[in-house]
Amino acid sequence: MIKFVGGIHPQANKHTQAFPIEAVPPPRRVIIPLSQHIGAPNEARVSVGDQVKLGQLIGQNEKAFVSSPVHATIAGNVVEIAPKPHTLGQNIPAIVIQTEEAQPVLEWAPIKTDVLSQEPTDLRNRIREAGMVGMGGATFPTHVKLSPPEGKPIDTLILNGAECEPYITADHRMMLEYAEQIIKGAQAVQYILGVKRCYIGVEENKPDAIDTLKQAAANTDIQVVGLKVKYPQGSEKHLIKALLNREVPPPPGLPMDVGVVVQNVSTVYAIYEALYLGKPLIERVLTVTGSGIKTPKNLKVRIGTPISEVIAYCGGLTGDAGKVILGGPMMGMAQYTLDVPVIKGTSGILVQNKSEVVMGGYRDCIRCGKCVEACPMLLVPSLIGIYAEKLLFEEADATGAMNCLECGCCVYVCPSKRPMVQMIKHAKAQIMAKRRAAKAA
């Protein structure tokens, strides 16, 4: 096992790891953002007043390859198509579906034909039509990952079961409760890519998940590997380094440049459902946890469910709740409203109490170098942050801003509490905007 440089060991706080997945009753109203993925946004394929069925395609961008359609997650009437609050902190066009009737429990009949006897191209198309994206949080369209260009041969598939983000245990529960389906999904992806070598990387703090997956994979060529517990072990680049000792080139370098495709275990489970059950991506498992939640749980939730309803299912907020984050504390996004819906990339809802939330400003950099020691990408976050703070974006670019994972290790160790991730994200946005303008010109 290869260790990567940098990284941190935050307190795990995985208090929900022993809690089985519960299915939340379908809501009477869902908000389906037309963009829940990296890539071109969708266009509505329904109109206000239309009646839609469960699983019906309602948003699509047929012209863009890097895009992913969305589907109705309840049966009902389209009551509104308008910009709505999104997890990214801005209003994004969304389709609102409402019903007065209780929704049925999901039942999907298995497809009788042998999945692994079909053409890989047909399976890729089915994955695309089902709206598959990376469910670890990156939300990159899955069919794009499974379509490497000529000249980039793939020899290894890696399933990411590290789940190194504190508090979140959704993938852990998926590996325990759906191990056989995950293995079947992995075999389907192997078949599509034409590769025999497959690893599932799981951090060693999940020994039950490692054992369960090993049992499920006993008669396959899939290897389950225990990984050293270290954040951000679940980063694609560091997972590839740990398992294969290969280094992904700097951006725009991708794992396929070193012959690897990485898929999250939850994504592979969704692929299984799409290929074997014909089910589009209309629900996902997430963790609801934190000291600001009355009853933490692992839940299976329909996409589009307002997070206020998910929190209410867990008993609501405590009286001292102070901050709501979608995702984990390291890479999650704080929310300004509970009206935002669960989307395909929502791995968790974390609520911190007021005593845990750092309020007030930050101080000047004291040049201690702790962020440099912690950075898993071998950057100098303090310097990039200063450049970004001074609006010196060209200097930030030259210092490696675009290589930043936005993992939050630097902020975690900073004694001055400097918001370096936010600064670097701003710099990256400005750098990309300048590059797009130059390309257009």
N, C-alpha and C positions, 0 to 999 in steps of 0.2 A: 504494500500500500504506500503510495507516494503522498507525502504531506505537502501542502501548499504554504507559501510564505504569507505571513500576516494572519488576519482573522482574529476573532475574539471568542470568549466563552461566556456569553450572557446567561443569566439565570433562566432555566428552561421554562418554568411555570406551566408545564403541560399537565395541568390538574384534570383535564377532561379525557386523558388517554384511555381510561377504563370505562368511559361512558359509551354504550352502544349507540348506533345511529338511529334516530327517531325520524319518522316521516311527518312533516308538518302538513296539516290539512290544507288543500288548495285554497288560495284566497279567492274572494269574489271579484277582485280587481287587480290587474297587473299592469305594470308600466314596462314596455319592452323597448329599450333604446335601440335605434337603428344601427348604432355603432357600438359593438362590444368586443372589438378586435383591433389588432394592429393592421392598418391598411385602409383601403378606400371604403367610405361609409356606404351603407345600403340605401336604397330608395324604397319607399312604401309600395307594396303590391296589393294593398287593400285601401278602402276609402271609409270615411266616417259613415256609420250606418250599416256597414257590412256585417253579416253574421259569419263567424269563423269557427272552425273545428279545432279540437285539440291536436297539436302537431302540424297544423297547416302552415305553409310558408307564407310569411306576411311581409318580409323585407329582403331585398336581394340587390346585388350589383353584378349583373351578368357580364359587364364589359371588363371589369377588373379581376385579374387572377388572384391578387393578394387582397382578398376580402372573404367574408363568411356570412351566409344568410342567417336570418332569425326566424323563429317559428312561434306560433301561438302556444302559450303554456297553459291556457285554460280555454274552454269553449265558451263563446259568448258574443257580444256585440262590440264592434269598434266604436268607441264613444268620443275619441279625440286623437288627433295626430298633431303634435305640437312639441316645441322644445320643453324638456323637463329636466330637473336636477339630475346630474350624473355623478358617479363616484369620483370622477376626475376633478370635480369642483366647478363645473360649468354646466350650462344648459345645453342639451343635445337633443335633436329631434327624436321623438319616441312615439310608439303606438300604444294607446291605452285601451285595454279590453275589459269589459265588465259583464257580469252575469248575475242574475237573481237566483240561480239554481245552484245547489250544492254540486260540486264536481265529483265525478267518479274516481275511484282508486285506479291508478294506472295498471293496465294489463296489456302486455304486448306479446303476441304469438310469435314463437321462434320461426325464423325463415327455414324452410325445409331443405333447400339446396345446400350443398356443401360449400361453405365460404371459400375454403382453400383450393377449390377446383375452378373458381372463376378467374377471369382476367384481372391482373393487378390494376389495370387502368379503370376497369369498372368499379373495383373496390375503392379506389381513390376518389372516383366521382361520387360514390355513395357517401363517403366520408365528408366530401365537400358539401353535398346537398343536405347532409344532416347538421351542418353548422358547427363542426368540430373546431375548437381552438385550444391553445395551451391553457390548461386549467390550473396550473401552478401560480398564475398571476400575470404571465407575459401576454397571453391571449393572441399568440401568433397563429394564423390559420393553419390547421394541421395538414391539410392537403398540400400546402406549399412545401412544408418540411418533407413530405413523403414524395416529392417530385424533384429530386436533385437534378441539376442540368447535366448534359453530357460533358464529360471531362472531369466530373467530380464523383468518382465511384465510392459507394458506401460499403464498408466492410463490418461495421459494428453498430448495433442498436443498444442504447442505454436507457433504462427506465429509471427515472428520478424518484426515489422514495425516501430521500434524505430528510425532507421536512425539517430543516434546521431553524426555521423562524420560531422564536419563542411563542408560547401559548397555543399555537395552532396544532391540532391533532386530527384533522379531517382525513389526511392521507393515511395516517397511522390506522385509523379505524377502517378505512377502505381496504388496506392490505390485510387486515384481520378478517373482515367480514366478506370480502369479495375476491379472495386470492385466486380462486379457480378462474373467474371471469377475467381478471387481470392477466393471468398467464395465457388464456385463449386470445385476448386482445393483442398481447405481445407477439404471439405466434402469427397472427394475421398481419401485423406490421412487418415482421420478419419476411413473410411471404411477399408482401407488396414491394419491399425494398430489395428482395433477393439476397438477404444476408443470413448466415447461420449463427454468427456470434452475437449473443445478447447477454447483457449484464443488468441486474437490478441492484442499484446501490441504495442501501438503507443504513442510516446511522445506528451505531451499536447501542444507543439508548432505547432501541425498540427491539429487544431480543425476541419477543413474542411474534412480531411481524416477520422477522427474519426466518424464524422456524416455520411459521405458517406458509410463507411463500416457498420455502425450500420443499416442504411436503407437496405443495401444489405443482411444483416444477420438477418433481422427482423423475418423471419419465420423459423429460424434454432436454434440449441442449441449452436451456437458460440457466445461467449461474446467478445466484443471490449472494451478494458480497456485503459484509459489514464494513461500514466506514467509520473512521475516527470522528468523534463528536467535536465539531468545530464550525462556527459560523463564519462565512457563508458556504458551507459544504455543498448546499443544494444549487449553487450557481453552475450553469452548464459548463463553463470553462474549467472550474475547479473540480467538478465531477469527472470530466474527461481526463484532467491531469491526474487525479487520484486513482482512477481505474486503469488508464491506458498509458500514462506518462506522455501524453501528446499535448502540445500547446496550440490553442486556437490563435490565429493571427489577430492583431489589433483590428478594430473596426475599419472597413466593413467586413472583416473576416468572420466566418461562421463555422460552426462545428462541422458542416459538410466539407469544409476545406481540408479537414484532417480525417475525412472518411467516416464521420460519426453523425448519427441522428439521435437526439435526446428527446424523450417524451416523458411527461409526468405520469405517475401511476393512475391518477384520476382521469387523465385524458385517455389513457389506454383502456380503462374501464368503459368510458363513454364510446370509444371506438368499437369495443365488443358489443355494446348495446345497439349501435348503429348498424353493424354488419350482421349480427346474429338475430336481432330482434326487430330491425327496421325502425328503431326509435331515434328521432332527432334529439338534439341537445336542448332539453326543455327543463331540466332540473339538475341540481348539483348538491354535493355534500359540503357542508361548511361547519366551522366551530364557532359557537357563541360563548364568550368567556370574559374573564376579567373581574376585578373586585367591584365594578359598577353594575354587574348583572346579578340578579337575585338567584337564578338557577342556571348555571352554565350547562351547555349541552352540545352534542354533535348532532346536526340535523340534516335531513334531505329536504331541500326547499325548491319550489318552482321558481325558475328564473323570472324576474319581473316583480316578485313579491316585495313590497316596501319593507325596508329594514325595521320600521316601527312595529310591523306585525310580527316579524321574527323575534324581536326583543320582547314583545308582549307575550309570545308563546313561552318564553323563558322566565316569565314572572315579572317582567318589566325591569326598570332601572332602580338601583338603590338610591336613597335620598342624597348621597354624596357623590353621585356620578358626575364626572367632570369632562370626559373626552371620549368621543366615539371614533374608532378607527376601523376602516375596512381593510382587512388583512392583518398582519402582525405588527408589533411595535417597531420593528426595524425598517421595513419597507412599505408598510401600509400607509393609507391616506386618511388623514383626519377629515371628518365630515362636519358641515355646518348645518345640516338638516337631516332629520330622520325620514324624509320623504323620498330619499334616493332608493332605487330598487336593487335587489340582488342581481348581479349580472354573471356572465359565464366565468369571469376571472375572480369572483369573490370567494376567497378561501376561508374567510373568517370575519366575525364582528367582535372586536375587542373594545370593552368599555373600561376605562380607568377611573378611579375615584379622584377627587380633587387633590388629595395629598400626593398623588403620584405624578401629577401634571406639573411640569416646570413652567412657571409663569415669569414674565418680565423679559428684559433684554439680555443681550449677550455681551461679553467683554472682548477686548482686543486679543489677538493671537499673542501668546507668550513664548512662541518658538520652542516649545518643549519637545516636539518631535514624536509625541505619542501617536498622532494620526498617521505618521509615516510608517511607524512600526506596525500599526494595525491594518493598513491598507492591503488587501489581498491582490491588488492590481499593481503594486509597486509604484504608486504615484506619490505626489507630495500634496495631499488634499488641502493643507493650510495655505500653500502658495496659490493653488488654483482658486480657492475660495476668496483669497484677497484680490486676485485679478478680477474675479466675477463681481465682487463687492465694489470695485473701482470702475466697473464697466469696461475693463480692458479685455474684451472677448478674444481678440486675436492672440494675446499673450496666454490666455486661458487655454485656447486651442493648441498652441504650441507646447504647452506644459502637460498635455494629455487629457484634457477635460472629457473628450469623447470616449476615452477608455474607461471612464468611471462606471461602475456597476450600480451606483446609487444604493449600495447595501447598508450604509449607515454606520459602518464600523468606526469611521473617523469621529462622527458626532458622539457616539457612545463613550469614547475614551477622552474626549476633549474637556479639559478642566475649565475652559472659558465658555463652554456651552454654545460654541459657535455653530450656527445652522449651515454647515458646509454642504450638505446634500442639496438643500434648497438653493443655495448660491450656485452650485455646479449645475443643477438642473436648469436654472435660468440661463447660465452661460451656454449650455448645450442647445437650448432652444434658439438662442440668438445666433449661434454658430450655424445651425441647420438652416435657419431662415436666410442667412447670408449666402449659404451655398445654393439654396434653391433659387434665390434671386439671380445669382451669377449664372446658374445653369439656364434659367429662363432667358437671360439676356444673350 
